[in-house]
Amino acid sequence: MLSFDVRFIKTVCDDTGHEHRACQAAFSVQAPSLTEAVRQAEADFCRQKHVQDWTIFADAVELVSPTLRAGAQTP
């Protein structure tokens, strides 16, 4: 299993019209693949926010795998 840090991001404008990326939620996920990590994180986010569609609260999903970044081999 690989470890993934998953963040849900929303782009918002401040009072001067400049865009900023705001993290709406972050999860650490253990999954066999990138695709499965996204699926698990989306389900967790929807449960947490009590919605069926995570895009109500976020524009994008960011994934980082500390395991892969550290040079670990993919099984």
Distance bins in CASP14 RR format, pairs under 12 A and 6 or more apart:
PFRMAT RR
TARGET T0000
AUTHOR 0000-0000-0000
RMODE 2
METHOD distances of the structure
MODEL  1
1 28 0 0 0 0 0 1 0 0 0 0 0
1 29 0 0 0 0 1 0 0 0 0 0 0
1 30 1 0 1 0 0 0 0 0 0 0 0
1 31 1 0 0 1 0 0 0 0 0 0 0
1 32 1 0 1 0 0 0 0 0 0 0 0
1 33 0 0 0 0 1 0 0 0 0 0 0
1 36 0 0 0 0 1 0 0 0 0 0 0
1 37 0 0 0 0 1 0 0 0 0 0 0
1 40 0 0 0 0 0 1 0 0 0 0 0
1 65 0 0 0 0 0 1 0 0 0 0 0
1 67 0 0 0 0 1 0 0 0 0 0 0
1 72 0 0 0 0 0 1 0 0 0 0 0
1 74 0 0 0 0 0 1 0 0 0 0 0
1 75 0 0 0 0 1 0 0 0 0 0 0
2 28 0 0 0 0 0 1 0 0 0 0 0
2 29 0 0 0 0 1 0 0 0 0 0 0
2 30 1 0 0 1 0 0 0 0 0 0 0
2 31 1 0 0 1 0 0 0 0 0 0 0
2 32 1 0 0 1 0 0 0 0 0 0 0
2 33 1 0 0 1 0 0 0 0 0 0 0
2 34 0 0 0 0 1 0 0 0 0 0 0
2 35 0 0 0 0 0 1 0 0 0 0 0
2 36 0 0 0 0 1 0 0 0 0 0 0
2 37 1 0 0 1 0 0 0 0 0 0 0
2 40 0 0 0 0 0 1 0 0 0 0 0
2 63 0 0 0 0 0 1 0 0 0 0 0
2 64 0 0 0 0 0 1 0 0 0 0 0
2 65 1 0 1 0 0 0 0 0 0 0 0
2 66 0 0 0 0 1 0 0 0 0 0 0
2 67 1 0 1 0 0 0 0 0 0 0 0
2 68 1 0 0 1 0 0 0 0 0 0 0
2 69 0 0 0 0 0 1 0 0 0 0 0
2 70 0 0 0 0 0 1 0 0 0 0 0
2 71 0 0 0 0 0 1 0 0 0 0 0
2 72 1 0 0 1 0 0 0 0 0 0 0
2 73 0 0 0 0 0 1 0 0 0 0 0
2 74 1 0 0 1 0 0 0 0 0 0 0
2 75 0 0 0 0 1 0 0 0 0 0 0
3 27 0 0 0 0 0 1 0 0 0 0 0
3 28 1 0 0 1 0 0 0 0 0 0 0
3 29 1 0 0 1 0 0 0 0 0 0 0
3 30 1 0 1 0 0 0 0 0 0 0 0
3 31 0 0 0 0 1 0 0 0 0 0 0
3 32 0 0 0 0 0 1 0 0 0 0 0
3 34 0 0 0 0 0 1 0 0 0 0 0
3 37 0 0 0 0 1 0 0 0 0 0 0
3 40 0 0 0 0 0 1 0 0 0 0 0
3 63 0 0 0 0 0 1 0 0 0 0 0
3 64 0 0 0 0 1 0 0 0 0 0 0
3 65 1 0 0 1 0 0 0 0 0 0 0
3 66 1 0 1 0 0 0 0 0 0 0 0
3 67 1 0 1 0 0 0 0 0 0 0 0
3 68 0 0 0 0 1 0 0 0 0 0 0
3 69 0 0 0 0 0 1 0 0 0 0 0
3 70 0 0 0 0 1 0 0 0 0 0 0
3 72 0 0 0 0 1 0 0 0 0 0 0
4 26 0 0 0 0 0 1 0 0 0 0 0
4 27 0 0 0 0 1 0 0 0 0 0 0
4 28 1 0 0 1 0 0 0 0 0 0 0
4 29 1 0 1 0 0 0 0 0 0 0 0
4 30 1 0 0 1 0 0 0 0 0 0 0
4 31 1 0 0 1 0 0 0 0 0 0 0
4 32 0 0 0 0 0 1 0 0 0 0 0
4 33 0 0 0 0 1 0 0 0 0 0 0
4 34 1 0 0 1 0 0 0 0 0 0 0
4 35 0 0 0 0 0 1 0 0 0 0 0
4 36 0 0 0 0 1 0 0 0 0 0 0
4 37 1 0 1 0 0 0 0 0 0 0 0
4 38 0 0 0 0 1 0 0 0 0 0 0
4 39 0 0 0 0 0 1 0 0 0 0 0
4 40 0 0 0 0 1 0 0 0 0 0 0
4 41 1 0 0 1 0 0 0 0 0 0 0
4 44 0 0 0 0 0 1 0 0 0 0 0
4 61 0 0 0 0 0 1 0 0 0 0 0
4 62 0 0 0 0 0 1 0 0 0 0 0
4 63 1 0 1 0 0 0 0 0 0 0 0
4 64 1 0 0 1 0 0 0 0 0 0 0
4 65 1 0 1 0 0 0 0 0 0 0 0
4 66 0 0 0 0 1 0 0 0 0 0 0
4 67 0 0 0 0 1 0 0 0 0 0 0
4 68 0 0 0 0 1 0 0 0 0 0 0
4 69 0 0 0 0 0 1 0 0 0 0 0
5 23 0 0 0 0 0 1 0 0 0 0 0
5 25 0 0 0 0 0 1 0 0 0 0 0
5 26 1 0 0 1 0 0 0 0 0 0 0
5 27 1 0 0 1 0 0 0 0 0 0 0
5 28 1 0 1 0 0 0 0 0 0 0 0
5 29 1 0 0 1 0 0 0 0 0 0 0
5 30 0 0 0 0 0 1 0 0 0 0 0
5 31 0 0 0 0 0 1 0 0 0 0 0
5 37 0 0 0 0 1 0 0 0 0 0 0
5 41 0 0 0 0 1 0 0 0 0 0 0
5 61 0 0 0 0 0 1 0 0 0 0 0
5 62 0 0 0 0 1 0 0 0 0 0 0
5 63 1 0 0 1 0 0 0 0 0 0 0
5 64 1 0 1 0 0 0 0 0 0 0 0
5 65 1 0 0 1 0 0 0 0 0 0 0
5 66 1 0 0 1 0 0 0 0 0 0 0
5 67 0 0 0 0 0 1 0 0 0 0 0
5 68 0 0 0 0 0 1 0 0 0 0 0
5 69 0 0 0 0 1 0 0 0 0 0 0
6 23 0 0 0 0 0 1 0 0 0 0 0
6 24 0 0 0 0 0 1 0 0 0 0 0
6 25 0 0 0 0 1 0 0 0 0 0 0
6 26 1 0 0 1 0 0 0 0 0 0 0
6 27 1 0 1 0 0 0 0 0 0 0 0
6 28 1 0 0 1 0 0 0 0 0 0 0
6 29 1 0 1 0 0 0 0 0 0 0 0
6 30 0 0 0 0 0 1 0 0 0 0 0
6 31 0 0 0 0 1 0 0 0 0 0 0
6 34 0 0 0 0 0 1 0 0 0 0 0
6 36 0 0 0 0 0 1 0 0 0 0 0
6 37 1 0 0 1 0 0 0 0 0 0 0
6 38 1 0 0 1 0 0 0 0 0 0 0
6 39 0 0 0 0 0 1 0 0 0 0 0
6 40 0 0 0 0 1 0 0 0 0 0 0
6 41 1 1 0 0 0 0 0 0 0 0 0
6 42 0 0 0 0 1 0 0 0 0 0 0
6 43 0 0 0 0 0 1 0 0 0 0 0
6 44 0 0 0 0 1 0 0 0 0 0 0
6 45 0 0 0 0 1 0 0 0 0 0 0
6 54 0 0 0 0 0 1 0 0 0 0 0
6 58 0 0 0 0 0 1 0 0 0 0 0
6 60 0 0 0 0 0 1 0 0 0 0 0
6 61 1 0 0 1 0 0 0 0 0 0 0
6 62 1 0 0 1 0 0 0 0 0 0 0
6 63 1 0 1 0 0 0 0 0 0 0 0
6 64 0 0 0 0 1 0 0 0 0 0 0
6 65 0 0 0 0 1 0 0 0 0 0 0
6 66 0 0 0 0 0 1 0 0 0 0 0
7 21 0 0 0 0 1 0 0 0 0 0 0
7 22 0 0 0 0 0 1 0 0 0 0 0
7 23 1 0 1 0 0 0 0 0 0 0 0
7 24 0 0 0 0 1 0 0 0 0 0 0
7 25 1 0 0 1 0 0 0 0 0 0 0
7 26 1 0 1 0 0 0 0 0 0 0 0
7 27 1 0 0 1 0 0 0 0 0 0 0
7 28 0 0 0 0 0 1 0 0 0 0 0
7 29 0 0 0 0 0 1 0 0 0 0 0
7 37 0 0 0 0 0 1 0 0 0 0 0
7 38 0 0 0 0 0 1 0 0 0 0 0
7 41 0 0 0 0 1 0 0 0 0 0 0
7 45 0 0 0 0 0 1 0 0 0 0 0
7 54 0 0 0 0 0 1 0 0 0 0 0
7 58 0 0 0 0 1 0 0 0 0 0 0
7 59 0 0 0 0 0 1 0 0 0 0 0
7 60 0 0 0 0 1 0 0 0 0 0 0
7 61 1 0 0 1 0 0 0 0 0 0 0
7 62 1 0 1 0 0 0 0 0 0 0 0
7 63 0 0 0 0 1 0 0 0 0 0 0
7 64 0 0 0 0 1 0 0 0 0 0 0
8 21 0 0 0 0 0 1 0 0 0 0 0
8 22 0 0 0 0 1 0 0 0 0 0 0
8 23 1 0 0 1 0 0 0 0 0 0 0
8 24 1 0 1 0 0 0 0 0 0 0 0
8 25 1 0 1 0 0 0 0 0 0 0 0
8 26 1 0 0 1 0 0 0 0 0 0 0
8 27 0 0 0 0 1 0 0 0 0 0 0
8 38 0 0 0 0 0 1 0 0 0 0 0
8 41 1 0 0 1 0 0 0 0 0 0 0
8 42 0 0 0 0 1 0 0 0 0 0 0
8 44 0 0 0 0 1 0 0 0 0 0 0
8 45 1 0 1 0 0 0 0 0 0 0 0
8 46 0 0 0 0 0 1 0 0 0 0 0
8 48 0 0 0 0 1 0 0 0 0 0 0
8 49 0 0 0 0 1 0 0 0 0 0 0
8 51 0 0 0 0 0 1 0 0 0 0 0
8 54 1 0 0 1 0 0 0 0 0 0 0
8 55 0 0 0 0 1 0 0 0 0 0 0
8 56 0 0 0 0 0 1 0 0 0 0 0
8 57 1 0 0 1 0 0 0 0 0 0 0
8 58 1 1 0 0 0 0 0 0 0 0 0
8 59 0 0 0 0 1 0 0 0 0 0 0
8 60 1 0 0 1 0 0 0 0 0 0 0
8 61 1 0 1 0 0 0 0 0 0 0 0
8 62 0 0 0 0 1 0 0 0 0 0 0
8 63 0 0 0 0 0 1 0 0 0 0 0
9 19 0 0 0 0 0 1 0 0 0 0 0
9 20 0 0 0 0 0 1 0 0 0 0 0
9 21 1 0 1 0 0 0 0 0 0 0 0
9 22 1 0 0 1 0 0 0 0 0 0 0
9 23 1 0 0 1 0 0 0 0 0 0 0
9 24 1 0 0 1 0 0 0 0 0 0 0
9 25 0 0 0 0 1 0 0 0 0 0 0
9 26 0 0 0 0 1 0 0 0 0 0 0
9 45 0 0 0 0 0 1 0 0 0 0 0
9 54 0 0 0 0 0 1 0 0 0 0 0
9 55 0 0 0 0 0 1 0 0 0 0 0
9 57 0 0 0 0 0 1 0 0 0 0 0
9 58 1 0 1 0 0 0 0 0 0 0 0
9 59 1 0 0 1 0 0 0 0 0 0 0
9 60 1 0 1 0 0 0 0 0 0 0 0
9 61 1 0 0 1 0 0 0 0 0 0 0
9 62 1 0 1 0 0 0 0 0 0 0 0
9 63 0 0 0 0 0 1 0 0 0 0 0
10 19 0 0 0 0 0 1 0 0 0 0 0
10 20 0 0 0 0 1 0 0 0 0 0 0
10 21 1 0 0 1 0 0 0 0 0 0 0
10 22 1 0 1 0 0 0 0 0 0 0 0
10 23 0 0 0 0 1 0 0 0 0 0 0
10 24 1 0 1 0 0 0 0 0 0 0 0
10 25 0 0 0 0 1 0 0 0 0 0 0
10 45 0 0 0 0 0 1 0 0 0 0 0
10 49 0 0 0 0 0 1 0 0 0 0 0
10 54 0 0 0 0 0 1 0 0 0 0 0
10 55 0 0 0 0 1 0 0 0 0 0 0
10 56 0 0 0 0 1 0 0 0 0 0 0
10 57 1 0 0 1 0 0 0 0 0 0 0
10 58 1 0 1 0 0 0 0 0 0 0 0
10 59 1 0 1 0 0 0 0 0 0 0 0
10 60 0 0 0 0 1 0 0 0 0 0 0
10 61 0 0 0 0 0 1 0 0 0 0 0
10 62 0 0 0 0 0 1 0 0 0 0 0
11 17 0 0 0 0 0 1 0 0 0 0 0
11 18 0 0 0 0 0 1 0 0 0 0 0
11 19 1 0 1 0 0 0 0 0 0 0 0
11 20 1 0 0 1 0 0 0 0 0 0 0
11 21 1 0 1 0 0 0 0 0 0 0 0
11 22 1 0 0 1 0 0 0 0 0 0 0
11 23 0 0 0 0 0 1 0 0 0 0 0
11 24 0 0 0 0 0 1 0 0 0 0 0
11 58 0 0 0 0 1 0 0 0 0 0 0
11 59 1 0 1 0 0 0 0 0 0 0 0
11 60 1 0 0 1 0 0 0 0 0 0 0
12 18 0 0 0 0 1 0 0 0 0 0 0
12 19 1 0 0 1 0 0 0 0 0 0 0
12 20 1 0 1 0 0 0 0 0 0 0 0
12 21 1 0 0 1 0 0 0 0 0 0 0
12 22 1 0 1 0 0 0 0 0 0 0 0
12 23 0 0 0 0 0 1 0 0 0 0 0
12 24 0 0 0 0 1 0 0 0 0 0 0
12 57 0 0 0 0 0 1 0 0 0 0 0
12 58 0 0 0 0 0 1 0 0 0 0 0
12 59 0 0 0 0 1 0 0 0 0 0 0
13 19 1 0 1 0 0 0 0 0 0 0 0
13 20 1 0 0 1 0 0 0 0 0 0 0
13 21 0 0 0 0 0 1 0 0 0 0 0
13 22 0 0 0 0 0 1 0 0 0 0 0
14 20 1 0 0 1 0 0 0 0 0 0 0
14 21 0 0 0 0 0 1 0 0 0 0 0
14 22 0 0 0 0 0 1 0 0 0 0 0
19 59 0 0 0 0 0 1 0 0 0 0 0
20 59 0 0 0 0 0 1 0 0 0 0 0
21 58 0 0 0 0 0 1 0 0 0 0 0
21 59 0 0 0 0 1 0 0 0 0 0 0
21 60 0 0 0 0 1 0 0 0 0 0 0
21 62 0 0 0 0 1 0 0 0 0 0 0
22 57 0 0 0 0 0 1 0 0 0 0 0
22 58 0 0 0 0 1 0 0 0 0 0 0
22 59 0 0 0 0 1 0 0 0 0 0 0
22 60 0 0 0 0 0 1 0 0 0 0 0
23 45 0 0 0 0 0 1 0 0 0 0 0
23 57 0 0 0 0 0 1 0 0 0 0 0
23 58 0 0 0 0 1 0 0 0 0 0 0
23 59 0 0 0 0 0 1 0 0 0 0 0
23 60 0 0 0 0 0 1 0 0 0 0 0
23 61 0 0 0 0 0 1 0 0 0 0 0
23 62 0 0 0 0 1 0 0 0 0 0 0
24 41 0 0 0 0 0 1 0 0 0 0 0
24 45 1 0 0 1 0 0 0 0 0 0 0
24 48 0 0 0 0 1 0 0 0 0 0 0
24 49 0 0 0 0 1 0 0 0 0 0 0
24 51 0 0 0 0 0 1 0 0 0 0 0
24 54 0 0 0 0 1 0 0 0 0 0 0
24 55 0 0 0 0 0 1 0 0 0 0 0
24 56 0 0 0 0 1 0 0 0 0 0 0
24 57 1 0 1 0 0 0 0 0 0 0 0
24 58 1 0 1 0 0 0 0 0 0 0 0
24 59 0 0 0 0 1 0 0 0 0 0 0
24 60 0 0 0 0 1 0 0 0 0 0 0
24 61 0 0 0 0 0 1 0 0 0 0 0
24 62 0 0 0 0 0 1 0 0 0 0 0
25 41 0 0 0 0 1 0 0 0 0 0 0
25 42 0 0 0 0 0 1 0 0 0 0 0
25 44 0 0 0 0 1 0 0 0 0 0 0
25 45 1 0 1 0 0 0 0 0 0 0 0
25 46 0 0 0 0 0 1 0 0 0 0 0
25 47 0 0 0 0 0 1 0 0 0 0 0
25 48 1 0 0 1 0 0 0 0 0 0 0
25 49 1 0 0 1 0 0 0 0 0 0 0
25 51 0 0 0 0 0 1 0 0 0 0 0
25 54 0 0 0 0 1 0 0 0 0 0 0
25 57 1 0 0 1 0 0 0 0 0 0 0
25 58 1 0 0 1 0 0 0 0 0 0 0
25 61 0 0 0 0 0 1 0 0 0 0 0
25 62 0 0 0 0 0 1 0 0 0 0 0
26 41 0 0 0 0 1 0 0 0 0 0 0
26 44 0 0 0 0 0 1 0 0 0 0 0
26 45 0 0 0 0 1 0 0 0 0 0 0
26 48 0 0 0 0 0 1 0 0 0 0 0
26 58 0 0 0 0 0 1 0 0 0 0 0
26 61 0 0 0 0 0 1 0 0 0 0 0
26 62 0 0 0 0 1 0 0 0 0 0 0
26 63 0 0 0 0 0 1 0 0 0 0 0
26 64 0 0 0 0 0 1 0 0 0 0 0
27 37 0 0 0 0 1 0 0 0 0 0 0
27 38 0 0 0 0 0 1 0 0 0 0 0
27 39 0 0 0 0 0 1 0 0 0 0 0
27 40 1 0 0 1 0 0 0 0 0 0 0
27 41 1 0 1 0 0 0 0 0 0 0 0
27 42 0 0 0 0 1 0 0 0 0 0 0
27 43 0 0 0 0 1 0 0 0 0 0 0
27 44 1 0 1 0 0 0 0 0 0 0 0
27 45 1 0 0 1 0 0 0 0 0 0 0
27 46 0 0 0 0 0 1 0 0 0 0 0
27 47 0 0 0 0 0 1 0 0 0 0 0
27 48 0 0 0 0 1 0 0 0 0 0 0
27 54 0 0 0 0 0 1 0 0 0 0 0
27 61 0 0 0 0 0 1 0 0 0 0 0
27 62 0 0 0 0 0 1 0 0 0 0 0
27 63 0 0 0 0 0 1 0 0 0 0 0
27 64 0 0 0 0 0 1 0 0 0 0 0
28 37 0 0 0 0 1 0 0 0 0 0 0
28 40 0 0 0 0 0 1 0 0 0 0 0
28 41 0 0 0 0 1 0 0 0 0 0 0
28 44 0 0 0 0 0 1 0 0 0 0 0
28 63 0 0 0 0 0 1 0 0 0 0 0
28 64 0 0 0 0 0 1 0 0 0 0 0
28 65 0 0 0 0 0 1 0 0 0 0 0
28 66 0 0 0 0 1 0 0 0 0 0 0
28 67 0 0 0 0 0 1 0 0 0 0 0
29 35 0 0 0 0 0 1 0 0 0 0 0
29 36 0 0 0 0 1 0 0 0 0 0 0
29 37 1 0 1 0 0 0 0 0 0 0 0
29 38 0 0 0 0 1 0 0 0 0 0 0
29 39 0 0 0 0 1 0 0 0 0 0 0
29 40 1 0 1 0 0 0 0 0 0 0 0
29 41 1 0 1 0 0 0 0 0 0 0 0
29 42 0 0 0 0 0 1 0 0 0 0 0
29 43 0 0 0 0 1 0 0 0 0 0 0
29 44 1 0 0 1 0 0 0 0 0 0 0
29 45 0 0 0 0 0 1 0 0 0 0 0
29 61 0 0 0 0 0 1 0 0 0 0 0
29 63 0 0 0 0 1 0 0 0 0 0 0
29 64 0 0 0 0 0 1 0 0 0 0 0
29 65 0 0 0 0 1 0 0 0 0 0 0
29 66 0 0 0 0 0 1 0 0 0 0 0
29 67 0 0 0 0 0 1 0 0 0 0 0
30 36 0 0 0 0 1 0 0 0 0 0 0
30 37 0 0 0 0 1 0 0 0 0 0 0
30 40 0 0 0 0 1 0 0 0 0 0 0
30 41 0 0 0 0 0 1 0 0 0 0 0
30 44 0 0 0 0 0 1 0 0 0 0 0
30 65 0 0 0 0 0 1 0 0 0 0 0
30 66 0 0 0 0 0 1 0 0 0 0 0
30 67 0 0 0 0 1 0 0 0 0 0 0
31 37 1 1 0 0 0 0 0 0 0 0 0
31 38 0 0 0 0 1 0 0 0 0 0 0
31 39 1 0 0 1 0 0 0 0 0 0 0
31 40 1 0 1 0 0 0 0 0 0 0 0
31 41 0 0 0 0 1 0 0 0 0 0 0
31 42 0 0 0 0 0 1 0 0 0 0 0
31 43 0 0 0 0 0 1 0 0 0 0 0
31 44 0 0 0 0 0 1 0 0 0 0 0
31 63 0 0 0 0 1 0 0 0 0 0 0
31 65 0 0 0 0 1 0 0 0 0 0 0
31 67 0 0 0 0 0 1 0 0 0 0 0
32 39 0 0 0 0 0 1 0 0 0 0 0
32 40 0 0 0 0 0 1 0 0 0 0 0
32 65 0 0 0 0 0 1 0 0 0 0 0
32 67 0 0 0 0 0 1 0 0 0 0 0
32 74 0 0 0 0 1 0 0 0 0 0 0
32 75 1 0 0 1 0 0 0 0 0 0 0
33 39 0 0 0 0 1 0 0 0 0 0 0
33 40 0 0 0 0 0 1 0 0 0 0 0
33 63 0 0 0 0 0 1 0 0 0 0 0
33 65 0 0 0 0 0 1 0 0 0 0 0
33 68 0 0 0 0 0 1 0 0 0 0 0
33 74 0 0 0 0 1 0 0 0 0 0 0
33 75 0 0 0 0 0 1 0 0 0 0 0
34 40 0 0 0 0 0 1 0 0 0 0 0
34 41 0 0 0 0 0 1 0 0 0 0 0
34 61 0 0 0 0 0 1 0 0 0 0 0
34 62 0 0 0 0 0 1 0 0 0 0 0
34 63 1 0 0 1 0 0 0 0 0 0 0
34 64 0 0 0 0 0 1 0 0 0 0 0
34 65 1 0 0 1 0 0 0 0 0 0 0
34 67 0 0 0 0 0 1 0 0 0 0 0
34 68 0 0 0 0 1 0 0 0 0 0 0
34 74 0 0 0 0 0 1 0 0 0 0 0
35 41 0 0 0 0 0 1 0 0 0 0 0
35 42 0 0 0 0 0 1 0 0 0 0 0
35 61 0 0 0 0 0 1 0 0 0 0 0
35 63 0 0 0 0 0 1 0 0 0 0 0
36 42 0 0 0 0 0 1 0 0 0 0 0
36 43 0 0 0 0 0 1 0 0 0 0 0
36 63 0 0 0 0 0 1 0 0 0 0 0
37 43 0 0 0 0 0 1 0 0 0 0 0
37 44 0 0 0 0 0 1 0 0 0 0 0
37 61 0 0 0 0 1 0 0 0 0 0 0
37 62 0 0 0 0 0 1 0 0 0 0 0
37 63 1 0 0 1 0 0 0 0 0 0 0
37 64 0 0 0 0 0 1 0 0 0 0 0
37 65 0 0 0 0 1 0 0 0 0 0 0
37 67 0 0 0 0 0 1 0 0 0 0 0
37 68 0 0 0 0 0 1 0 0 0 0 0
38 44 0 0 0 0 0 1 0 0 0 0 0
38 45 0 0 0 0 0 1 0 0 0 0 0
38 54 0 0 0 0 0 1 0 0 0 0 0
38 60 0 0 0 0 0 1 0 0 0 0 0
38 61 1 0 0 1 0 0 0 0 0 0 0
38 62 0 0 0 0 0 1 0 0 0 0 0
38 63 1 0 0 1 0 0 0 0 0 0 0
38 65 0 0 0 0 0 1 0 0 0 0 0
39 45 0 0 0 0 0 1 0 0 0 0 0
39 46 0 0 0 0 0 1 0 0 0 0 0
39 54 0 0 0 0 0 1 0 0 0 0 0
39 61 0 0 0 0 0 1 0 0 0 0 0
39 63 0 0 0 0 0 1 0 0 0 0 0
40 46 0 0 0 0 0 1 0 0 0 0 0
40 47 0 0 0 0 0 1 0 0 0 0 0
40 61 0 0 0 0 0 1 0 0 0 0 0
40 63 0 0 0 0 0 1 0 0 0 0 0
41 47 0 0 0 0 0 1 0 0 0 0 0
41 48 0 0 0 0 0 1 0 0 0 0 0
41 54 0 0 0 0 1 0 0 0 0 0 0
41 58 0 0 0 0 0 1 0 0 0 0 0
41 61 1 0 0 1 0 0 0 0 0 0 0
41 62 0 0 0 0 0 1 0 0 0 0 0
41 63 1 0 0 1 0 0 0 0 0 0 0
41 64 0 0 0 0 0 1 0 0 0 0 0
42 48 0 0 0 0 0 1 0 0 0 0 0
42 49 0 0 0 0 0 1 0 0 0 0 0
42 51 0 0 0 0 0 1 0 0 0 0 0
42 52 0 0 0 0 0 1 0 0 0 0 0
42 53 0 0 0 0 1 0 0 0 0 0 0
42 54 1 0 1 0 0 0 0 0 0 0 0
42 55 0 0 0 0 1 0 0 0 0 0 0
42 57 0 0 0 0 0 1 0 0 0 0 0
42 58 0 0 0 0 1 0 0 0 0 0 0
42 60 0 0 0 0 0 1 0 0 0 0 0
42 61 1 0 0 1 0 0 0 0 0 0 0
42 63 0 0 0 0 0 1 0 0 0 0 0
43 49 0 0 0 0 0 1 0 0 0 0 0
43 51 0 0 0 0 0 1 0 0 0 0 0
43 52 0 0 0 0 0 1 0 0 0 0 0
43 53 0 0 0 0 0 1 0 0 0 0 0
43 54 0 0 0 0 1 0 0 0 0 0 0
44 51 0 0 0 0 0 1 0 0 0 0 0
44 54 0 0 0 0 1 0 0 0 0 0 0
44 61 0 0 0 0 0 1 0 0 0 0 0
45 51 0 0 0 0 1 0 0 0 0 0 0
45 52 0 0 0 0 0 1 0 0 0 0 0
45 53 0 0 0 0 0 1 0 0 0 0 0
45 54 1 0 1 0 0 0 0 0 0 0 0
45 55 0 0 0 0 0 1 0 0 0 0 0
45 56 0 0 0 0 0 1 0 0 0 0 0
45 57 1 0 0 1 0 0 0 0 0 0 0
45 58 1 0 0 1 0 0 0 0 0 0 0
45 61 0 0 0 0 1 0 0 0 0 0 0
46 52 1 0 0 1 0 0 0 0 0 0 0
46 53 1 0 0 1 0 0 0 0 0 0 0
46 54 1 0 1 0 0 0 0 0 0 0 0
46 55 0 0 0 0 0 1 0 0 0 0 0
46 56 0 0 0 0 1 0 0 0 0 0 0
46 57 0 0 0 0 1 0 0 0 0 0 0
46 58 0 0 0 0 0 1 0 0 0 0 0
47 54 0 0 0 0 0 1 0 0 0 0 0
48 54 0 0 0 0 1 0 0 0 0 0 0
48 57 0 0 0 0 1 0 0 0 0 0 0
48 58 0 0 0 0 0 1 0 0 0 0 0
49 55 0 0 0 0 0 1 0 0 0 0 0
49 56 1 0 0 1 0 0 0 0 0 0 0
49 57 1 0 1 0 0 0 0 0 0 0 0
49 58 0 0 0 0 1 0 0 0 0 0 0
50 56 0 0 0 0 0 1 0 0 0 0 0
50 57 0 0 0 0 0 1 0 0 0 0 0
51 57 1 0 0 1 0 0 0 0 0 0 0
51 58 0 0 0 0 0 1 0 0 0 0 0
54 60 0 0 0 0 0 1 0 0 0 0 0
54 61 1 0 0 1 0 0 0 0 0 0 0
55 61 0 0 0 0 1 0 0 0 0 0 0
63 69 0 0 0 0 0 1 0 0 0 0 0
64 70 0 0 0 0 0 1 0 0 0 0 0
65 71 0 0 0 0 1 0 0 0 0 0 0
65 72 0 0 0 0 1 0 0 0 0 0 0
65 74 0 0 0 0 1 0 0 0 0 0 0
66 72 0 0 0 0 1 0 0 0 0 0 0
67 73 0 0 0 0 1 0 0 0 0 0 0
67 74 0 0 0 0 1 0 0 0 0 0 0
67 75 0 0 0 0 0 1 0 0 0 0 0
68 74 1 0 0 1 0 0 0 0 0 0 0
68 75 0 0 0 0 0 1 0 0 0 0 0
END
